[in-house]
Every structure is written in structure tokens, then in C-alpha cells.
């Protein structure tokens, strides 16, 4: 059982951390808490204390308690420090190495792994300043979980910025408390896209495809098993995220693109998602039957793979997928050139691989084609990851 120091910063998602504290306590962990001053406006020290059954410190603590508990001692004794929700403000102060309140002083003093769970308005998360701070913190060794895409507290606003779910937070805590043995991809960051996208037609309907996410998730699992830090950006699927990956759950292609670019920089990107090529100009209200069927106007979605492959911050290795029903290799070659990626994993879907456990693929590079035998999707993941490890070592 571990001692997890929880830093709650100011944000509407602060109340969600109460449930997390309860669940961490159920698992036998000790959960001392530091509340920033802003956090005390969203949750009270009393409520937090009742759930955590451990010291709750705020900037308003009295000196006697400081002598008794000592925030430096608390920081040093922690096995893990979890910042949840991590506001744009605390990320900025952490990135700058400030220590002007209890929370940042403890974060600077700790030698334990730090896990940040950002939650903020999508525009704040997407702002270059926040991107810079998150990249700096990641370079300093801070781990991230989320944020996820979805509806925001502000009415009608959606995008990437929601606090990761309690399940994702617990999984990330588990991973950090039981670090994996070093593997060939230890120290590398890989982004994986997986699953379908859902393109809304109106608030209740959407266009989707039959992708199950099995292949992308299997690749993410194999990458994590090889020691990589994995950001899995997944459309709506029914399978659980593999252990040890940072899941960003998204719905539409545009959400997926935002989540992928927010996760950069990375050493490699594996784009296994079946991204919808078109989106609908969605109606703001549920469409009604009027006697004449409405016409859906389609707009082309951004190509996430091509966008990532052409960015200045391009990962050293960019891998795309191609699902074709004919001329598999020729189309893959063409796709390689058109999208600017390094490899294409091509498969013939004429015999149905969607939702199946097995896959027959060809690994197409600029100068070679490898035909792999029919393999389980897990085995395809393991083989691909071995190739990725070799390629990154060589670069
Ligand atoms: O062009 P096509 O959709 O066949 O290309 C498939 C590859 O491109 C996959 O790797 C898929 O994840 C990626 N893709 C993408 N964004 C799109 C369409 C496809 O990243 N809008």
C-alpha cells in the first residue's frame, strides 16, 4: 500500500477527486491532501478530510500544524504525487519551478513520481503557453493522464479538457506504483490512434464505422509492454484500454486530431484508427420528420496521419494503416507517398477483419514489402513494436 500525496488545484473538476480519494482509500492507500487556495473554493478541506482520513493542508493552515506535519516531510514521504485536477495555472507554476504556495513547494521538494491530470477549458489546454508548459513538464519527467474530450462545464463547449475518468486515473496510478521492467522502448513516447470516429448528425445521431479498436489497442498494449510511454487516442470502443497506457477518449475526427497534436512531441506515431473521411454539418437540435427527408451535407475531415507526418514536430517514425479490398500493395505505396509517412501496415479487408481476432498484413516501407502470415492482432502488435524499437534505435 502506498502513500499518495494528492494536490488538488482550482477547477470545477475538483469535486470529482473526492470519488477518487475514496477509491484509493478502498485500495488501502494513504491519501494526504494539499489544497491550493483556489481549490478551497471548489471543495472544502472538511469534505476532503472526511474522505481522506489523513492530513489536509491548505495555505490557510496554522503554524502549529505545520510543525506537526510539515509539508516538506509529506512531499518527501510520498510514493507518488497526484495533481488532480491540474489547472492551467498550476501546470504553469510547476513548469516554472515556483514554490510560492504549499502545493508548488511540495511538488518541488518531492523525489516521488508526479502524475498530473489536467482539466481545463479546451481553449486553455490548446493554448501554446499550456502546450509549452506541458511539454516542459513531460521533459522534466512529469507523467500525464488525460485530459479527455467531451462536453465542458461551459454550456455548449466541447473539446479536449475534461479530467480523465476515475478508472483512467486509477490505472495510471497503478502503473506508476508498479513500474514495468525496462524494455527496448523505455524512455520513448509513442502516440497510437485506435477505433472508429463518430461524426455527429444531430445531438442524438452519428455516422460511424465497424472498427473495433482491437488492432490499435493491441499495438498500444505491446508498446507499453516494451516500456514505452503510450498515449492511446481512441474513438468510441467497447474494449477496455490496455494497462499502463494514457488513454485519451475522443469521439469525432476533429477531436482526435486535437488530442493527437496535443500529445506531441513523440518518438513515434502509429495511426491505426479508422477515421471517418467525412463529417456532417451537424444540426444543433434533433432532426424531426417533416415529410421530406433531410439532405446530409458532408465535409471532408482533416487527415490526422498526413497532418502529423507533415508537422515540424514530426515523430521520427510515422506509421499508417491501410484497409483495402483490392490492389493492396499498390494503394499502400501510393498512400505512403501521399501522406508522407514512413511505413504503411496494409491489410486486405475483403475477407472481413473488423472485430476479428486475426489479421493478415503487409508491412510496406519506402523500399520493401514484407508479407506477414495470418496472425492474432496481439501478435501483429508485438511484431510491429519490435520493428519500431529497431527503427528508433537506428535513427
Ligand atoms: O486514406 P485512408 O483512410 O485509407 O488512410 C488510412 C490511414 O490514414 C490510417 O492510418 C488512418 O488512421 C489514417 N487516417 C487519418 N485521418 C483521416 C483518415 C485516415 O489519420 N482523416
Boltz pocket constraint, residues with backbone or C-beta under 6 A from the ligand:
constraints:
  - pocket:
      binder: B
      contacts: [[A, 193], [A, 253], [A, 271], [A, 272], [A, 273], [A, 274], [A, 275], [A, 276], [A, 277], [A, 301], [A, 302], [A, 303], [A, 304], [A, 305], [A, 306], [A, 319], [A, 320], [A, 321], [A, 322], [A, 323], [A, 335]]
      max_distance: 6.0
